[in-house]
Amino acid sequence: MRQKIAFALIMGIITTGIISFTLISINIGFVANFLVIWLKSWSMAYLVVIPAILIVGPQVQKLVATMFKDTVTEEVD
């Protein structure tokens, strides 16, 4: 469980940082207070994405496992 939480925290930092930086730079450009706007947006996105990763992530893993279940057994045969 600690590994899943650590993964969510690290992945959340990386993905929200990249996405928020990209979208803010595209939408408003590099204005004088860009850093403040980006950090505010990044922190809000991070607060949203961590629970999403922890709650939705396992369901997505199950879905992917189900989708590729036949593929794995076919490769073994």
Phi and psi in degrees as a GROMACS rama.xvg file:
@    title "Ramachandran Plot"
@    xaxis  label "Phi"
@    yaxis  label "Psi"
@TYPE xy
-61.4477  -35.6764  ARG-2
-65.7831  -40.5877  GLN-3
-64.8921  -40.3923  LYS-4
-66.8018  -43.8948  ILE-5
-61.6948  -42.3623  ALA-6
-60.0291  -46.8225  PHE-7
-61.1961  -42.6581  ALA-8
-64.6429  -46.5438  LEU-9
-69.7717  -46.0343  ILE-10
-63.6158  -36.799  MET-11
-63.4796  -42.6808  GLY-12
-60.7105  -48.1617  ILE-13
-66.0273  -52.9106  ILE-14
-67.7804  -44.7866  THR-15
-67.2274  -33.6798  THR-16
-63.8401  -47.2285  GLY-17
-65.4323  -47.8806  ILE-18
-67.5879  -45.5777  ILE-19
-65.1669  -40.0743  SER-20
-60.6575  -47.4996  PHE-21
-62.7387  -49.4107  THR-22
-67.5922  -38.7069  LEU-23
-69.1007  -40.2323  ILE-24
-65.625  -33.6056  SER-25
-73.5149  -44.6799  ILE-26
-76.5411  -38.8884  ASN-27
-119.202  -13.209  ILE-28
79.2422  -176.45  GLY-29
-90.6231  75.8239  PHE-30
-79.5374  174.874  VAL-31
-58.5137  -40.2048  ALA-32
-102.404  29.4774  ASN-33
-54.8893  -45.2535  PHE-34
-61.0812  -42.8846  LEU-35
-64.5927  -45.2695  VAL-36
-62.852  -44.479  ILE-37
-64.493  -45.3246  TRP-38
-63.5937  -37.4836  LEU-39
-65.8968  -45.6494  LYS-40
-64.2531  -42.0626  SER-41
-62.2065  -44.7573  TRP-42
-65.9739  -39.0819  SER-43
-65.4606  -43.5539  MET-44
-63.3495  -39.0789  ALA-45
-64.0828  -41.653  TYR-46
-64.6128  -29.119  LEU-47
-81.1942  -40.2798  VAL-48
-77.1205  -29.7282  VAL-49
-62.3614  -51.9022  ILE-50
-61.7617  -35.8923  PRO-51
-62.2817  -43.7701  ALA-52
-63.4105  -43.4631  ILE-53
-70.6807  -32.1742  LEU-54
-90.5271  -47.8056  ILE-55
-81.6279  -32.5646  VAL-56
-51.2553  -52.1775  GLY-57
-60.5715  -35.1879  PRO-58
-67.3912  -39.4681  GLN-59
-66.5656  -39.9245  VAL-60
-60.1042  -42.5735  GLN-61
-63.8843  -42.4465  LYS-62
-61.7295  -46.3863  LEU-63
-64.3203  -41.1744  VAL-64
-61.3741  -40.2504  ALA-65
-66.8188  -41.7664  THR-66
-63.2364  -35.8215  MET-67
-105.805  11.0692  PHE-68
-60.3162  -46.3471  LYS-69
-65.9149  -36.0861  ASP-70
-62.3079  -42.9219  THR-71
-65.8141  -43.857  VAL-72
-69.793  -32.0624  THR-73
-68.9686  -37.268  GLU-74
-67.8467  -32.0609  GLU-75
-71.714  -38.3658  VAL-76
